[in-house]
Amino acid sequence: MEENKKIRIGIVGTGSRGVDCFGQLLIKRDDVEIVALCDINPVRAKFAKEHLNVAANLYNSIEEMAQKETLDAVIITTPDYLHHSLSLYALKQNWHVLVDKPLCTKAADGAELIRAAKECSKHLMIGFNLRHHATLKRLKKLIDDGELGKVFLAENREFYDGGRTYMARWNRFYEKSGGLWIHKGSHDFDIFNWLLDFPKPLRVTAFAAVNVLKPEGIPFELEAGHEPGPGCNTCYYKDKCKDKWELTEDNLKAWGDEAVAQDGYLKNTCIYTSEKDTHDNGIAMVEYEGGIKASHFECFIGTKNDRCYTIVGDRGVAEVSLHHNRITVMPRWNEKGNYVIDVPPEDGSHGGADPSLVDMFCRVVRGEAIPNSTAEHGLLSSAIGQAAEISRREHRTVEISELF
Ligand SMILES: NC(=O)c1ccc[n+]([C@@H]2O[C@H](COP(=O)([O-])OP(=O)(O)OC[C@H]3O[C@@H](n4cnc5c(N)ncnc54)[C@H](O)[C@@H]3O)[C@@H](O)[C@H]2O)c1
């Protein structure tokens, strides 16, 4: 790209992530111009334009956007099941693509994207923002520097209170998100793959269930003649429900009646009574080649918010709290004594990871960097997530090779 030319970018999917994360980050940059906003819901696209205060053209489909715009790059922030087809389409337009995680909800689709990315002269980068988190970058360096020796065991326990919101939206349906082992777990499986230097995953066993976020889990008495929901804003019980997610007046411009009339998408459906076919907690175990093992525990109830990692090598153990930006290193035999690394927190969403991700993508588009995540990486984490989903449904260990 010419040095002083602004990157012409389009955002496909002007929901929370498209607007509140990427849109907000892009408008702060001098080297980017958001020239197109695309959403199947015209109310949301219009709100995005007003909210971001940009002179972008609005579109209801990526095809229409491609006919009318000359773009350098797109950011895809639609529901997960569309990432595959939209990324493929975008690569065929010769646009650089940043697709939020997961790359795909079915591992079989990943191969097509890997091929398309190789055939195209442009880059396909995945929104694996956790890799940009300062504490995880420090942990990766610790491992790469050999401080823990040869790593053979990894664990992540993830607590995400906001995960309850998954049960309020499309994320709760397997066909839209691939299930939470893909939707959420693709981040975490990618972090294992990256920290461990991409050993080949062989098989996965997982257990998961909805234990709390179901009608029997409602933590107060219902009154005769008053059903909860459908959304929190109109719910009879909103004053007593501690899980309510009430949309503000500003939120309602994008997610209120006018938007719902277009597509029926209610952003804050009751998390207890909503239909769902994914889980609110579970455990997945991955066996990699070389005897490396990882376990990922995810819990979307409770108030704790953290990712707690334990990494074990033949020369030491590291324990990490992402929430506290703290790594505790326990060398084997305690020769040097235990020590704590407090990583300075960075500004911005997801602990500063989102601004760093966007910055890398802009440098990629300018030809100044290559992406730190590829379609191959996206496929690997989706495959582990899909295997976990099959495992928990079919109560068996799933070989990754079954998916291809
Ligand atoms: N990396 C992260 O930390 C992170 C965090 C949250 C969400 N995400 C990912 O971001 C993506 C978006 O999630 P969200 O929470 O913003 O969802 P959202 O529901 O708030 O927004 C999705 C938007 O996509 C629009 N859309 C649906 N089909 C479309 C189509 N064919 N073309 C254009 N627009 C379409 C919807 O109308 C909606 O406005 C998901 O893939 C999710 O997995 C990533």
Ligand as a Chemical Component Dictionary entry (heavy atoms), coordinates in Angstrom:
data_LIG
# 
_chem_comp.id                   LIG 
_chem_comp.type                 NON-POLYMER 
_chem_comp.pdbx_formal_charge   0 
_chem_comp.three_letter_code    LIG 
# 
loop_
_chem_comp_atom.comp_id 
_chem_comp_atom.atom_id 
_chem_comp_atom.alt_atom_id 
_chem_comp_atom.type_symbol 
_chem_comp_atom.charge 
_chem_comp_atom.model_Cartn_x 
_chem_comp_atom.model_Cartn_y 
_chem_comp_atom.model_Cartn_z 
_chem_comp_atom.pdbx_ordinal 
LIG N1  N1  N 0  -12.355 -12.374 20.216 1  
LIG C1  C1  C 0  -13.198 -12.117 21.207 2  
LIG O1  O1  O 0  -12.795 -11.879 22.340 3  
LIG C2  C2  C 0  -14.675 -12.098 20.940 4  
LIG C3  C3  C 0  -15.556 -11.627 21.921 5  
LIG C4  C4  C 0  -16.912 -11.622 21.625 6  
LIG C5  C5  C 0  -17.357 -12.086 20.396 7  
LIG N2  N2  N 1  -16.467 -12.546 19.481 8  
LIG C6  C6  C 0  -16.911 -13.012 18.156 9  
LIG O2  O2  O 0  -17.384 -11.884 17.434 10 
LIG C7  C7  C 0  -18.423 -12.284 16.555 11 
LIG C8  C8  C 0  -19.618 -11.379 16.757 12 
LIG O3  O3  O 0  -20.117 -11.520 18.079 13 
LIG P1  P1  P 0  -21.038 -10.394 18.731 14 
LIG O4  O4  O 0  -21.103 -10.673 20.151 15 
LIG O5  O5  O -1 -20.612 -9.061  18.237 16 
LIG O6  O6  O 0  -22.456 -10.750 18.054 17 
LIG P2  P2  P 0  -23.700 -9.772  17.837 18 
LIG O7  O7  O 0  -24.885 -10.639 17.784 19 
LIG O8  O8  O 0  -23.646 -8.654  18.809 20 
LIG O9  O9  O 0  -23.430 -9.161  16.381 21 
LIG C9  C9  C 0  -23.468 -9.938  15.209 22 
LIG C10 C10 C 0  -24.006 -9.062  14.076 23 
LIG O10 O10 O 0  -23.889 -9.773  12.841 24 
LIG C11 C11 C 0  -25.043 -9.457  12.055 25 
LIG N3  N3  N 0  -25.197 -10.431 10.977 26 
LIG C12 C12 C 0  -25.786 -11.649 11.011 27 
LIG N4  N4  N 0  -25.701 -12.240 9.797  28 
LIG C13 C13 C 0  -25.025 -11.375 8.989  29 
LIG C14 C14 C 0  -24.631 -11.405 7.618  30 
LIG N5  N5  N 0  -24.866 -12.468 6.834  31 
LIG N6  N6  N 0  -23.981 -10.350 7.121  32 
LIG C15 C15 C 0  -23.732 -9.248  7.879  33 
LIG N7  N7  N 0  -24.092 -9.159  9.175  34 
LIG C16 C16 C 0  -24.722 -10.212 9.727  35 
LIG C17 C17 C 0  -26.160 -9.440  13.090 36 
LIG O11 O11 O 0  -27.310 -8.781  12.607 37 
LIG C18 C18 C 0  -25.490 -8.716  14.249 38 
LIG O12 O12 O 0  -25.657 -7.332  14.164 39 
LIG C19 C19 C 0  -18.701 -13.745 16.857 40 
LIG O13 O13 O 0  -18.090 -14.534 15.891 41 
LIG C20 C20 C 0  -18.065 -13.989 18.193 42 
LIG O14 O14 O 0  -17.588 -15.312 18.312 43 
LIG C21 C21 C 0  -15.151 -12.540 19.727 44 
# 
loop_
_chem_comp_bond.comp_id 
_chem_comp_bond.atom_id_1 
_chem_comp_bond.atom_id_2 
_chem_comp_bond.value_order 
_chem_comp_bond.pdbx_ordinal 
LIG N1  C1  SING 1  
LIG C1  O1  DOUB 2  
LIG C1  C2  SING 3  
LIG C2  C3  SING 4  
LIG C2  C21 DOUB 5  
LIG C3  C4  DOUB 6  
LIG C4  C5  SING 7  
LIG C5  N2  DOUB 8  
LIG N2  C6  SING 9  
LIG N2  C21 SING 10 
LIG C6  O2  SING 11 
LIG C6  C20 SING 12 
LIG O2  C7  SING 13 
LIG C7  C8  SING 14 
LIG C7  C19 SING 15 
LIG C8  O3  SING 16 
LIG O3  P1  SING 17 
LIG P1  O4  DOUB 18 
LIG P1  O5  SING 19 
LIG P1  O6  SING 20 
LIG O6  P2  SING 21 
LIG P2  O7  DOUB 22 
LIG P2  O8  SING 23 
LIG P2  O9  SING 24 
LIG O9  C9  SING 25 
LIG C9  C10 SING 26 
LIG C10 O10 SING 27 
LIG C10 C18 SING 28 
LIG O10 C11 SING 29 
LIG C11 N3  SING 30 
LIG C11 C17 SING 31 
LIG N3  C12 SING 32 
LIG N3  C16 SING 33 
LIG C12 N4  DOUB 34 
LIG N4  C13 SING 35 
LIG C13 C14 SING 36 
LIG C13 C16 DOUB 37 
LIG C14 N5  SING 38 
LIG C14 N6  DOUB 39 
LIG N6  C15 SING 40 
LIG C15 N7  DOUB 41 
LIG N7  C16 SING 42 
LIG C17 O11 SING 43 
LIG C17 C18 SING 44 
LIG C18 O12 SING 45 
LIG C19 O13 SING 46 
LIG C19 C20 SING 47 
LIG C20 O14 SING 48 
# 
